[in-house]
Amino acid sequence: MAFESWHDFIAMGGYGFYVWLSFAGTFFALAGLMIHTMLVRKNLRKLCAQEAARQQRLARRKQQRSSKA
């Protein structure tokens, strides 16, 4: 093992603060990206469903108008 104890592992030869800060920053950036992606995806699915419903309503209206004429 490269480190003598867990304390040495955490300290990383005096650079532990920077190492663990970079890990935490990366983790939070990736977590934020995942959350943002899920929210955007949910919104896009909602918009697609609304557009499909609109297209169906328009098609029904067009069919009703053509059957009346």
PDB file of N, CA, C, O and CB in Angstrom:
ATOM      1  N   MET A   1       0.843  -1.166   0.000  1.00  0.00           N
ATOM      2  CA  MET A   1       0.000   0.000   0.000  1.00  0.00           C
ATOM      3  C   MET A   1       0.895   1.238   0.000  1.00  0.00           C
ATOM      4  O   MET A   1       1.941   1.244   0.650  1.00  0.00           O
ATOM      5  CB  MET A   1      -0.963  -0.007   1.217  1.00  0.00           C
ATOM      6  N   ALA A   2       0.501   2.270  -0.711  1.00  0.00           N
ATOM      7  CA  ALA A   2       1.325   3.464  -0.849  1.00  0.00           C
ATOM      8  C   ALA A   2       1.307   4.337   0.400  1.00  0.00           C
ATOM      9  O   ALA A   2       2.214   5.143   0.604  1.00  0.00           O
ATOM     10  CB  ALA A   2       0.864   4.269  -2.033  1.00  0.00           C
ATOM     11  N   PHE A   3       0.295   4.187   1.226  1.00  0.00           N
ATOM     12  CA  PHE A   3       0.176   5.009   2.433  1.00  0.00           C
ATOM     13  C   PHE A   3       0.287   4.120   3.661  1.00  0.00           C
ATOM     14  O   PHE A   3      -0.147   2.968   3.657  1.00  0.00           O
ATOM     15  CB  PHE A   3      -1.167   5.793   2.446  1.00  0.00           C
ATOM     16  N   GLU A   4       0.871   4.671   4.700  1.00  0.00           N
ATOM     17  CA  GLU A   4       1.075   3.912   5.938  1.00  0.00           C
ATOM     18  C   GLU A   4      -0.198   3.780   6.760  1.00  0.00           C
ATOM     19  O   GLU A   4      -0.379   2.786   7.464  1.00  0.00           O
ATOM     20  CB  GLU A   4       2.147   4.569   6.776  1.00  0.00           C
ATOM     21  N   SER A   5      -1.090   4.777   6.680  1.00  0.00           N
ATOM     22  CA  SER A   5      -2.319   4.747   7.466  1.00  0.00           C
ATOM     23  C   SER A   5      -3.417   5.495   6.711  1.00  0.00           C
ATOM     24  O   SER A   5      -3.176   6.111   5.673  1.00  0.00           O
ATOM     25  CB  SER A   5      -2.094   5.370   8.874  1.00  0.00           C
ATOM     26  N   TRP A   6      -4.625   5.422   7.260  1.00  0.00           N
ATOM     27  CA  TRP A   6      -5.744   6.148   6.646  1.00  0.00           C
ATOM     28  C   TRP A   6      -5.521   7.654   6.747  1.00  0.00           C
ATOM     29  O   TRP A   6      -5.903   8.403   5.847  1.00  0.00           O
ATOM     30  CB  TRP A   6      -7.083   5.760   7.319  1.00  0.00           C
ATOM     31  N   HIS A   7      -4.914   8.090   7.823  1.00  0.00           N
ATOM     32  CA  HIS A   7      -4.628   9.513   7.973  1.00  0.00           C
ATOM     33  C   HIS A   7      -3.689   9.993   6.861  1.00  0.00           C
ATOM     34  O   HIS A   7      -3.886  11.072   6.302  1.00  0.00           O
ATOM     35  CB  HIS A   7      -4.008   9.795   9.358  1.00  0.00           C
ATOM     36  N   ASP A   8      -2.687   9.202   6.548  1.00  0.00           N
ATOM     37  CA  ASP A   8      -1.778   9.557   5.451  1.00  0.00           C
ATOM     38  C   ASP A   8      -2.524   9.583   4.110  1.00  0.00           C
ATOM     39  O   ASP A   8      -2.267  10.426   3.251  1.00  0.00           O
ATOM     40  CB  ASP A   8      -0.597   8.557   5.384  1.00  0.00           C
ATOM     41  N   PHE A   9      -3.444   8.646   3.962  1.00  0.00           N
ATOM     42  CA  PHE A   9      -4.232   8.609   2.731  1.00  0.00           C
ATOM     43  C   PHE A   9      -5.087   9.870   2.603  1.00  0.00           C
ATOM     44  O   PHE A   9      -5.150  10.471   1.531  1.00  0.00           O
ATOM     45  CB  PHE A   9      -5.123   7.352   2.699  1.00  0.00           C
ATOM     46  N   ILE A  10      -5.738  10.265   3.684  1.00  0.00           N
ATOM     47  CA  ILE A  10      -6.577  11.465   3.678  1.00  0.00           C
ATOM     48  C   ILE A  10      -5.717  12.712   3.457  1.00  0.00           C
ATOM     49  O   ILE A  10      -6.117  13.615   2.723  1.00  0.00           O
ATOM     50  CB  ILE A  10      -7.369  11.584   5.005  1.00  0.00           C
ATOM     51  N   ALA A  11      -4.539  12.767   4.088  1.00  0.00           N
ATOM     52  CA  ALA A  11      -3.664  13.931   3.987  1.00  0.00           C
ATOM     53  C   ALA A  11      -3.005  14.031   2.611  1.00  0.00           C
ATOM     54  O   ALA A  11      -2.664  15.135   2.185  1.00  0.00           O
ATOM     55  CB  ALA A  11      -2.596  13.875   5.069  1.00  0.00           C
ATOM     56  N   MET A  12      -2.820  12.934   1.914  1.00  0.00           N
ATOM     57  CA  MET A  12      -2.224  12.891   0.579  1.00  0.00           C
ATOM     58  C   MET A  12      -0.894  13.654   0.513  1.00  0.00           C
ATOM     59  O   MET A  12      -0.643  14.414  -0.423  1.00  0.00           O
ATOM     60  CB  MET A  12      -3.201  13.466  -0.443  1.00  0.00           C
ATOM     61  N   GLY A  13      -0.075  13.440   1.497  1.00  0.00           N
ATOM     62  CA  GLY A  13       1.244  14.069   1.492  1.00  0.00           C
ATOM     63  C   GLY A  13       1.185  15.584   1.606  1.00  0.00           C
ATOM     64  O   GLY A  13       2.066  16.280   1.100  1.00  0.00           O
ATOM     65  N   GLY A  14       0.169  16.093   2.258  1.00  0.00           N
ATOM     66  CA  GLY A  14       0.034  17.536   2.439  1.00  0.00           C
ATOM     67  C   GLY A  14      -0.856  18.187   1.393  1.00  0.00           C
ATOM     68  O   GLY A  14      -1.177  19.370   1.511  1.00  0.00           O
ATOM     69  N   TYR A  15      -1.259  17.444   0.378  1.00  0.00           N
ATOM     70  CA  TYR A  15      -2.109  17.983  -0.686  1.00  0.00           C
ATOM     71  C   TYR A  15      -3.548  17.498  -0.592  1.00  0.00           C
ATOM     72  O   TYR A  15      -4.328  17.681  -1.526  1.00  0.00           O
ATOM     73  CB  TYR A  15      -1.542  17.612  -2.033  1.00  0.00           C
ATOM     74  N   GLY A  16      -3.894  16.894   0.509  1.00  0.00           N
ATOM     75  CA  GLY A  16      -5.224  16.309   0.681  1.00  0.00           C
ATOM     76  C   GLY A  16      -6.349  17.299   0.494  1.00  0.00           C
ATOM     77  O   GLY A  16      -7.367  16.969  -0.115  1.00  0.00           O
ATOM     78  N   PHE A  17      -6.186  18.521   1.009  1.00  0.00           N
ATOM     79  CA  PHE A  17      -7.244  19.528   0.866  1.00  0.00           C
ATOM     80  C   PHE A  17      -7.571  19.763  -0.601  1.00  0.00           C
ATOM     81  O   PHE A  17      -8.742  19.789  -0.981  1.00  0.00           O
ATOM     82  CB  PHE A  17      -6.826  20.851   1.530  1.00  0.00           C
ATOM     83  N   TYR A  18      -6.554  19.931  -1.418  1.00  0.00           N
ATOM     84  CA  TYR A  18      -6.760  20.216  -2.836  1.00  0.00           C
ATOM     85  C   TYR A  18      -7.289  18.992  -3.589  1.00  0.00           C
ATOM     86  O   TYR A  18      -8.146  19.109  -4.465  1.00  0.00           O
ATOM     87  CB  TYR A  18      -5.454  20.692  -3.468  1.00  0.00           C
ATOM     88  N   VAL A  19      -6.769  17.830  -3.235  1.00  0.00           N
ATOM     89  CA  VAL A  19      -7.215  16.593  -3.887  1.00  0.00           C
ATOM     90  C   VAL A  19      -8.695  16.342  -3.598  1.00  0.00           C
ATOM     91  O   VAL A  19      -9.480  16.110  -4.517  1.00  0.00           O
ATOM     92  CB  VAL A  19      -6.364  15.388  -3.413  1.00  0.00           C
ATOM     93  N   TRP A  20      -9.074  16.389  -2.320  1.00  0.00           N
ATOM     94  CA  TRP A  20     -10.456  16.087  -1.951  1.00  0.00           C
ATOM     95  C   TRP A  20     -11.401  17.207  -2.390  1.00  0.00           C
ATOM     96  O   TRP A  20     -12.565  16.953  -2.700  1.00  0.00           O
ATOM     97  CB  TRP A  20     -10.567  15.866  -0.436  1.00  0.00           C
ATOM     98  N   LEU A  21     -10.902  18.444  -2.416  1.00  0.00           N
ATOM     99  CA  LEU A  21     -11.712  19.549  -2.928  1.00  0.00           C
ATOM    100  C   LEU A  21     -11.996  19.360  -4.421  1.00  0.00           C
ATOM    101  O   LEU A  21     -13.105  19.635  -4.878  1.00  0.00           O
ATOM    102  CB  LEU A  21     -11.000  20.898  -2.685  1.00  0.00           C
ATOM    103  N   SER A  22     -11.011  18.896  -5.174  1.00  0.00           N
ATOM    104  CA  SER A  22     -11.230  18.654  -6.598  1.00  0.00           C
ATOM    105  C   SER A  22     -12.192  17.489  -6.818  1.00  0.00           C
ATOM    106  O   SER A  22     -13.021  17.538  -7.727  1.00  0.00           O
ATOM    107  CB  SER A  22      -9.899  18.376  -7.301  1.00  0.00           C
ATOM    108  N   PHE A  23     -12.093  16.448  -6.001  1.00  0.00           N
ATOM    109  CA  PHE A  23     -13.049  15.343  -6.096  1.00  0.00           C
ATOM    110  C   PHE A  23     -14.468  15.815  -5.795  1.00  0.00           C
ATOM    111  O   PHE A  23     -15.411  15.468  -6.506  1.00  0.00           O
ATOM    112  CB  PHE A  23     -12.657  14.214  -5.136  1.00  0.00           C
ATOM    113  N   ALA A  24     -14.610  16.611  -4.733  1.00  0.00           N
ATOM    114  CA  ALA A  24     -15.937  17.114  -4.365  1.00  0.00           C
ATOM    115  C   ALA A  24     -16.491  18.032  -5.450  1.00  0.00           C
ATOM    116  O   ALA A  24     -17.670  17.941  -5.790  1.00  0.00           O
ATOM    117  CB  ALA A  24     -15.876  17.862  -3.021  1.00  0.00           C
ATOM    118  N   GLY A  25     -15.665  18.907  -5.994  1.00  0.00           N
ATOM    119  CA  GLY A  25     -16.109  19.801  -7.062  1.00  0.00           C
ATOM    120  C   GLY A  25     -16.569  19.038  -8.289  1.00  0.00           C
ATOM    121  O   GLY A  25     -17.595  19.363  -8.887  1.00  0.00           O
ATOM    122  N   THR A  26     -15.809  18.027  -8.658  1.00  0.00           N
ATOM    123  CA  THR A  26     -16.174  17.203  -9.808  1.00  0.00           C
ATOM    124  C   THR A  26     -17.475  16.461  -9.546  1.00  0.00           C
ATOM    125  O   THR A  26     -18.345  16.402 -10.415  1.00  0.00           O
ATOM    126  CB  THR A  26     -15.054  16.209 -10.136  1.00  0.00           C
ATOM    127  N   PHE A  27     -17.613  15.894  -8.351  1.00  0.00           N
ATOM    128  CA  PHE A  27     -18.833  15.168  -8.004  1.00  0.00           C
ATOM    129  C   PHE A  27     -20.056  16.081  -8.092  1.00  0.00           C
ATOM    130  O   PHE A  27     -21.069  15.708  -8.683  1.00  0.00           O
ATOM    131  CB  PHE A  27     -18.716  14.572  -6.594  1.00  0.00           C
ATOM    132  N   PHE A  28     -19.963  17.286  -7.499  1.00  0.00           N
ATOM    133  CA  PHE A  28     -21.107  18.197  -7.509  1.00  0.00           C
ATOM    134  C   PHE A  28     -21.409  18.714  -8.910  1.00  0.00           C
ATOM    135  O   PHE A  28     -22.571  18.919  -9.259  1.00  0.00           O
ATOM    136  CB  PHE A  28     -20.853  19.368  -6.573  1.00  0.00           C
ATOM    137  N   ALA A  29     -20.377  18.924  -9.710  1.00  0.00           N
ATOM    138  CA  ALA A  29     -20.610  19.356 -11.097  1.00  0.00           C
ATOM    139  C   ALA A  29     -21.332  18.267 -11.884  1.00  0.00           C
ATOM    140  O   ALA A  29     -22.276  18.558 -12.620  1.00  0.00           O
ATOM    141  CB  ALA A  29     -19.276  19.713 -11.788  1.00  0.00           C
ATOM    142  N   LEU A  30     -20.901  17.027 -11.736  1.00  0.00           N
ATOM    143  CA  LEU A  30     -21.553  15.920 -12.448  1.00  0.00           C
ATOM    144  C   LEU A  30     -22.970  15.685 -11.928  1.00  0.00           C
ATOM    145  O   LEU A  30     -23.879  15.403 -12.709  1.00  0.00           O
ATOM    146  CB  LEU A  30     -20.724  14.633 -12.309  1.00  0.00           C
ATOM    147  N   ALA A  31     -23.160  15.800 -10.623  1.00  0.00           N
ATOM    148  CA  ALA A  31     -24.503  15.637 -10.064  1.00  0.00           C
ATOM    149  C   ALA A  31     -25.427  16.735 -10.576  1.00  0.00           C
ATOM    150  O   ALA A  31     -26.577  16.467 -10.925  1.00  0.00           O
ATOM    151  CB  ALA A  31     -24.458  15.652  -8.522  1.00  0.00           C
ATOM    152  N   GLY A  32     -24.931  17.970 -10.624  1.00  0.00           N
ATOM    153  CA  GLY A  32     -25.730  19.075 -11.159  1.00  0.00           C
ATOM    154  C   GLY A  32     -26.075  18.869 -12.623  1.00  0.00           C
ATOM    155  O   GLY A  32     -27.193  19.160 -13.048  1.00  0.00           O
ATOM    156  N   LEU A  33     -25.121  18.368 -13.394  1.00  0.00           N
ATOM    157  CA  LEU A  33     -25.372  18.087 -14.804  1.00  0.00           C
ATOM    158  C   LEU A  33     -26.428  17.001 -14.978  1.00  0.00           C
ATOM    159  O   LEU A  33     -27.282  17.095 -15.860  1.00  0.00           O
ATOM    160  CB  LEU A  33     -24.080  17.673 -15.497  1.00  0.00           C
ATOM    161  N   MET A  34     -26.369  15.974 -14.137  1.00  0.00           N
ATOM    162  CA  MET A  34     -27.362  14.898 -14.210  1.00  0.00           C
ATOM    163  C   MET A  34     -28.753  15.414 -13.863  1.00  0.00           C
ATOM    164  O   MET A  34     -29.726  15.083 -14.540  1.00  0.00           O
ATOM    165  CB  MET A  34     -26.978  13.747 -13.268  1.00  0.00           C
ATOM    166  N   ILE A  35     -28.848  16.216 -12.822  1.00  0.00           N
ATOM    167  CA  ILE A  35     -30.149  16.762 -12.415  1.00  0.00           C
ATOM    168  C   ILE A  35     -30.698  17.670 -13.507  1.00  0.00           C
ATOM    169  O   ILE A  35     -31.879  17.594 -13.845  1.00  0.00           O
ATOM    170  CB  ILE A  35     -30.030  17.539 -11.078  1.00  0.00           C
ATOM    171  N   HIS A  36     -29.848  18.526 -14.058  1.00  0.00           N
ATOM    172  CA  HIS A  36     -30.284  19.421 -15.134  1.00  0.00           C
ATOM    173  C   HIS A  36     -30.773  18.624 -16.337  1.00  0.00           C
ATOM    174  O   HIS A  36     -31.804  18.949 -16.926  1.00  0.00           O
ATOM    175  CB  HIS A  36     -29.140  20.360 -15.551  1.00  0.00           C
ATOM    176  N   THR A  37     -30.033  17.585 -16.698  1.00  0.00           N
ATOM    177  CA  THR A  37     -30.423  16.752 -17.833  1.00  0.00           C
ATOM    178  C   THR A  37     -31.767  16.078 -17.592  1.00  0.00           C
ATOM    179  O   THR A  37     -32.597  16.017 -18.499  1.00  0.00           O
ATOM    180  CB  THR A  37     -29.355  15.699 -18.108  1.00  0.00           C
ATOM    181  N   MET A  38     -31.993  15.575 -16.388  1.00  0.00           N
ATOM    182  CA  MET A  38     -33.269  14.925 -16.084  1.00  0.00           C
ATOM    183  C   MET A  38     -34.422  15.925 -16.158  1.00  0.00           C
ATOM    184  O   MET A  38     -35.496  15.593 -16.659  1.00  0.00           O
ATOM    185  CB  MET A  38     -33.222  14.274 -14.692  1.00  0.00           C
ATOM    186  N   LEU A  39     -34.210  17.145 -15.663  1.00  0.00           N
ATOM    187  CA  LEU A  39     -35.271  18.156 -15.710  1.00  0.00           C
ATOM    188  C   LEU A  39     -35.577  18.582 -17.138  1.00  0.00           C
ATOM    189  O   LEU A  39     -36.742  18.741 -17.502  1.00  0.00           O
ATOM    190  CB  LEU A  39     -34.878  19.375 -14.882  1.00  0.00           C
ATOM    191  N   VAL A  40     -34.543  18.766 -17.947  1.00  0.00           N
ATOM    192  CA  VAL A  40     -34.751  19.151 -19.343  1.00  0.00           C
ATOM    193  C   VAL A  40     -35.461  18.027 -20.093  1.00  0.00           C
ATOM    194  O   VAL A  40     -36.368  18.282 -20.885  1.00  0.00           O
ATOM    195  CB  VAL A  40     -33.404  19.490 -20.026  1.00  0.00           C
ATOM    196  N   ARG A  41     -35.054  16.800 -19.847  1.00  0.00           N
ATOM    197  CA  ARG A  41     -35.682  15.653 -20.508  1.00  0.00           C
ATOM    198  C   ARG A  41     -37.171  15.560 -20.149  1.00  0.00           C
ATOM    199  O   ARG A  41     -38.014  15.310 -21.010  1.00  0.00           O
ATOM    200  CB  ARG A  41     -34.957  14.347 -20.115  1.00  0.00           C
ATOM    201  N   LYS A  42     -37.475  15.764 -18.864  1.00  0.00           N
ATOM    202  CA  LYS A  42     -38.867  15.727 -18.416  1.00  0.00           C
ATOM    203  C   LYS A  42     -39.679  16.814 -19.112  1.00  0.00           C
ATOM    204  O   LYS A  42     -40.806  16.575 -19.546  1.00  0.00           O
ATOM    205  CB  LYS A  42     -38.950  15.893 -16.886  1.00  0.00           C
ATOM    206  N   ASN A  43     -39.102  18.008 -19.214  1.00  0.00           N
ATOM    207  CA  ASN A  43     -39.781  19.118 -19.866  1.00  0.00           C
ATOM    208  C   ASN A  43     -39.989  18.835 -21.359  1.00  0.00           C
ATOM    209  O   ASN A  43     -41.057  19.127 -21.897  1.00  0.00           O
ATOM    210  CB  ASN A  43     -38.981  20.412 -19.677  1.00  0.00           C
ATOM    211  N   LEU A  44     -38.989  18.274 -22.024  1.00  0.00           N
ATOM    212  CA  LEU A  44     -39.124  17.950 -23.448  1.00  0.00           C
ATOM    213  C   LEU A  44     -40.198  16.891 -23.692  1.00  0.00           C
ATOM    214  O   LEU A  44     -40.959  16.977 -24.656  1.00  0.00           O
ATOM    215  CB  LEU A  44     -37.789  17.466 -24.005  1.00  0.00           C
ATOM    216  N   ARG A  45     -40.251  15.905 -22.820  1.00  0.00           N
ATOM    217  CA  ARG A  45     -41.300  14.881 -22.968  1.00  0.00           C
ATOM    218  C   ARG A  45     -42.691  15.491 -22.805  1.00  0.00           C
ATOM    219  O   ARG A  45     -43.626  15.134 -23.521  1.00  0.00           O
ATOM    220  CB  ARG A  45     -41.099  13.750 -21.937  1.00  0.00           C
ATOM    221  N   LYS A  46     -42.811  16.412 -21.857  1.00  0.00           N
ATOM    222  CA  LYS A  46     -44.089  17.094 -21.635  1.00  0.00           C
ATOM    223  C   LYS A  46     -44.468  17.911 -22.866  1.00  0.00           C
ATOM    224  O   LYS A  46     -45.618  17.879 -23.303  1.00  0.00           O
ATOM    225  CB  LYS A  46     -44.015  18.005 -20.386  1.00  0.00           C
ATOM    226  N   LEU A  47     -43.502  18.644 -23.427  1.00  0.00           N
ATOM    227  CA  LEU A  47     -43.774  19.442 -24.623  1.00  0.00           C
ATOM    228  C   LEU A  47     -44.129  18.571 -25.825  1.00  0.00           C
ATOM    229  O   LEU A  47     -44.997  18.933 -26.620  1.00  0.00           O
ATOM    230  CB  LEU A  47     -42.570  20.309 -24.954  1.00  0.00           C
ATOM    231  N   CYS A  48     -43.472  17.442 -25.959  1.00  0.00           N
ATOM    232  CA  CYS A  48     -43.779  16.517 -27.060  1.00  0.00           C
ATOM    233  C   CYS A  48     -45.195  15.960 -26.928  1.00  0.00           C
ATOM    234  O   CYS A  48     -45.918  15.845 -27.917  1.00  0.00           O
ATOM    235  CB  CYS A  48     -42.759  15.359 -27.094  1.00  0.00           C
ATOM    236  N   ALA A  49     -45.581  15.619 -25.711  1.00  0.00           N
ATOM    237  CA  ALA A  49     -46.931  15.110 -25.486  1.00  0.00           C
ATOM    238  C   ALA A  49     -47.965  16.189 -25.792  1.00  0.00           C
ATOM    239  O   ALA A  49     -49.005  15.899 -26.383  1.00  0.00           O
ATOM    240  CB  ALA A  49     -47.087  14.615 -24.037  1.00  0.00           C
ATOM    241  N   GLN A  50     -47.689  17.428 -25.396  1.00  0.00           N
ATOM    242  CA  GLN A  50     -48.605  18.530 -25.695  1.00  0.00           C
ATOM    243  C   GLN A  50     -48.723  18.749 -27.198  1.00  0.00           C
ATOM    244  O   GLN A  50     -49.820  18.974 -27.709  1.00  0.00           O
ATOM    245  CB  GLN A  50     -48.136  19.820 -25.011  1.00  0.00           C
ATOM    246  N   GLU A  51     -47.606  18.685 -27.901  1.00  0.00           N
ATOM    247  CA  GLU A  51     -47.629  18.881 -29.353  1.00  0.00           C
ATOM    248  C   GLU A  51     -48.381  17.746 -30.046  1.00  0.00           C
ATOM    249  O   GLU A  51     -49.118  17.989 -31.002  1.00  0.00           O
ATOM    250  CB  GLU A  51     -46.197  18.979 -29.903  1.00  0.00           C
ATOM    251  N   ALA A  52     -48.206  16.525 -29.580  1.00  0.00           N
ATOM    252  CA  ALA A  52     -48.929  15.392 -30.171  1.00  0.00           C
ATOM    253  C   ALA A  52     -50.435  15.549 -29.944  1.00  0.00           C
ATOM    254  O   ALA A  52     -51.227  15.278 -30.847  1.00  0.00           O
ATOM    255  CB  ALA A  52     -48.430  14.050 -29.569  1.00  0.00           C
ATOM    256  N   ALA A  53     -50.829  15.980 -28.758  1.00  0.00           N
ATOM    257  CA  ALA A  53     -52.248  16.196 -28.476  1.00  0.00           C
ATOM    258  C   ALA A  53     -52.798  17.317 -29.358  1.00  0.00           C
ATOM    259  O   ALA A  53     -53.921  17.226 -29.855  1.00  0.00           O
ATOM    260  CB  ALA A  53     -52.461  16.533 -26.979  1.00  0.00           C
ATOM    261  N   ARG A  54     -52.017  18.360 -29.550  1.00  0.00           N
ATOM    262  CA  ARG A  54     -52.438  19.471 -30.423  1.00  0.00           C
ATOM    263  C   ARG A  54     -52.630  18.979 -31.853  1.00  0.00           C
ATOM    264  O   ARG A  54     -53.618  19.326 -32.500  1.00  0.00           O
ATOM    265  CB  ARG A  54     -51.399  20.621 -30.391  1.00  0.00           C
ATOM    266  N   GLN A  55     -51.705  18.184 -32.343  1.00  0.00           N
ATOM    267  CA  GLN A  55     -51.812  17.654 -33.708  1.00  0.00           C
ATOM    268  C   GLN A  55     -53.060  16.779 -33.853  1.00  0.00           C
ATOM    269  O   GLN A  55     -53.733  16.823 -34.882  1.00  0.00           O
ATOM    270  CB  GLN A  55     -50.547  16.842 -34.074  1.00  0.00           C
ATOM    271  N   GLN A  56     -53.362  15.997 -32.838  1.00  0.00           N
ATOM    272  CA  GLN A  56     -54.559  15.155 -32.887  1.00  0.00           C
ATOM    273  C   GLN A  56     -55.822  16.006 -32.904  1.00  0.00           C
ATOM    274  O   GLN A  56     -56.760  15.712 -33.645  1.00  0.00           O
ATOM    275  CB  GLN A  56     -54.589  14.193 -31.692  1.00  0.00           C
ATOM    276  N   ARG A  57     -55.851  17.061 -32.091  1.00  0.00           N
ATOM    277  CA  ARG A  57     -57.013  17.963 -32.087  1.00  0.00           C
ATOM    278  C   ARG A  57     -57.194  18.631 -33.441  1.00  0.00           C
ATOM    279  O   ARG A  57     -58.315  18.739 -33.937  1.00  0.00           O
ATOM    280  CB  ARG A  57     -56.863  19.031 -30.996  1.00  0.00           C
ATOM    281  N   LEU A  58     -56.102  19.076 -34.036  1.00  0.00           N
ATOM    282  CA  LEU A  58     -56.188  19.724 -35.344  1.00  0.00           C
ATOM    283  C   LEU A  58     -56.680  18.743 -36.421  1.00  0.00           C
ATOM    284  O   LEU A  58     -57.477  19.106 -37.286  1.00  0.00           O
ATOM    285  CB  LEU A  58     -54.816  20.301 -35.740  1.00  0.00           C
ATOM    286  N   ALA A  59     -56.196  17.504 -36.351  1.00  0.00           N
ATOM    287  CA  ALA A  59     -56.619  16.497 -37.327  1.00  0.00           C
ATOM    288  C   ALA A  59     -58.110  16.192 -37.167  1.00  0.00           C
ATOM    289  O   ALA A  59     -58.820  16.041 -38.161  1.00  0.00           O
ATOM    290  CB  ALA A  59     -55.787  15.202 -37.168  1.00  0.00           C
ATOM    291  N   ARG A  60     -58.588  16.100 -35.919  1.00  0.00           N
ATOM    292  CA  ARG A  60     -60.014  15.855 -35.686  1.00  0.00           C
ATOM    293  C   ARG A  60     -60.867  17.003 -36.211  1.00  0.00           C
ATOM    294  O   ARG A  60     -61.908  16.774 -36.828  1.00  0.00           O
ATOM    295  CB  ARG A  60     -60.282  15.647 -34.195  1.00  0.00           C
ATOM    296  N   ARG A  61     -60.429  18.244 -35.968  1.00  0.00           N
ATOM    297  CA  ARG A  61     -61.181  19.405 -36.465  1.00  0.00           C
ATOM    298  C   ARG A  61     -61.231  19.428 -37.978  1.00  0.00           C
ATOM    299  O   ARG A  61     -62.270  19.712 -38.575  1.00  0.00           O
ATOM    300  CB  ARG A  61     -60.563  20.701 -35.953  1.00  0.00           C
ATOM    301  N   LYS A  62     -60.115  19.130 -38.584  1.00  0.00           N
ATOM    302  CA  LYS A  62     -60.057  19.117 -40.046  1.00  0.00           C
ATOM    303  C   LYS A  62     -60.995  18.039 -40.598  1.00  0.00           C
ATOM    304  O   LYS A  62     -61.678  18.261 -41.598  1.00  0.00           O
ATOM    305  CB  LYS A  62     -58.604  18.876 -40.534  1.00  0.00           C
ATOM    306  N   GLN A  63     -61.024  16.884 -39.953  1.00  0.00           N
ATOM    307  CA  GLN A  63     -61.888  15.789 -40.393  1.00  0.00           C
ATOM    308  C   GLN A  63     -63.365  16.164 -40.202  1.00  0.00           C
ATOM    309  O   GLN A  63     -64.196  15.870 -41.061  1.00  0.00           O
ATOM    310  CB  GLN A  63     -61.555  14.489 -39.615  1.00  0.00           C
ATOM    311  N   GLN A  64     -63.681  16.805 -39.093  1.00  0.00           N
ATOM    312  CA  GLN A  64     -65.064  17.226 -38.847  1.00  0.00           C
ATOM    313  C   GLN A  64     -65.516  18.245 -39.863  1.00  0.00           C
ATOM    314  O   GLN A  64     -66.648  18.178 -40.343  1.00  0.00           O
ATOM    315  CB  GLN A  64     -65.209  17.797 -37.448  1.00  0.00           C
ATOM    316  N   ARG A  65     -64.655  19.192 -40.203  1.00  0.00           N
ATOM    317  CA  ARG A  65     -65.014  20.222 -41.197  1.00  0.00           C
ATOM    318  C   ARG A  65     -65.208  19.617 -42.584  1.00  0.00           C
ATOM    319  O   ARG A  65     -66.095  20.032 -43.330  1.00  0.00           O
ATOM    320  CB  ARG A  65     -63.929  21.311 -41.255  1.00  0.00           C
ATOM    321  N   SER A  66     -64.372  18.631 -42.927  1.00  0.00           N
ATOM    322  CA  SER A  66     -64.500  18.013 -44.249  1.00  0.00           C
ATOM    323  C   SER A  66     -65.745  17.126 -44.327  1.00  0.00           C
ATOM    324  O   SER A  66     -66.327  16.975 -45.401  1.00  0.00           O
ATOM    325  CB  SER A  66     -63.244  17.188 -44.576  1.00  0.00           C
ATOM    326  N   SER A  67     -66.157  16.541 -43.202  1.00  0.00           N
ATOM    327  CA  SER A  67     -67.350  15.679 -43.233  1.00  0.00           C
ATOM    328  C   SER A  67     -68.640  16.534 -43.261  1.00  0.00           C
ATOM    329  O   SER A  67     -69.669  16.067 -43.748  1.00  0.00           O
ATOM    330  CB  SER A  67     -67.361  14.723 -41.993  1.00  0.00           C
ATOM    331  N   LYS A  68     -68.593  17.762 -42.750  1.00  0.00           N
ATOM    332  CA  LYS A  68     -69.762  18.648 -42.776  1.00  0.00           C
ATOM    333  C   LYS A  68     -69.979  19.257 -44.151  1.00  0.00           C
ATOM    334  O   LYS A  68     -71.110  19.549 -44.538  1.00  0.00           O
ATOM    335  CB  LYS A  68     -69.608  19.755 -41.745  1.00  0.00           C
ATOM    336  N   ALA A  69     -68.906  19.443 -44.876  1.00  0.00           N
ATOM    337  CA  ALA A  69     -69.023  20.111 -46.173  1.00  0.00           C
ATOM    338  C   ALA A  69     -69.503  19.235 -47.273  1.00  0.00           C
ATOM    339  O   ALA A  69     -69.640  19.689 -48.409  1.00  0.00           O
ATOM    340  CB  ALA A  69     -67.738  20.677 -46.561  1.00  0.00           C
TER     341      ALA A  69
END
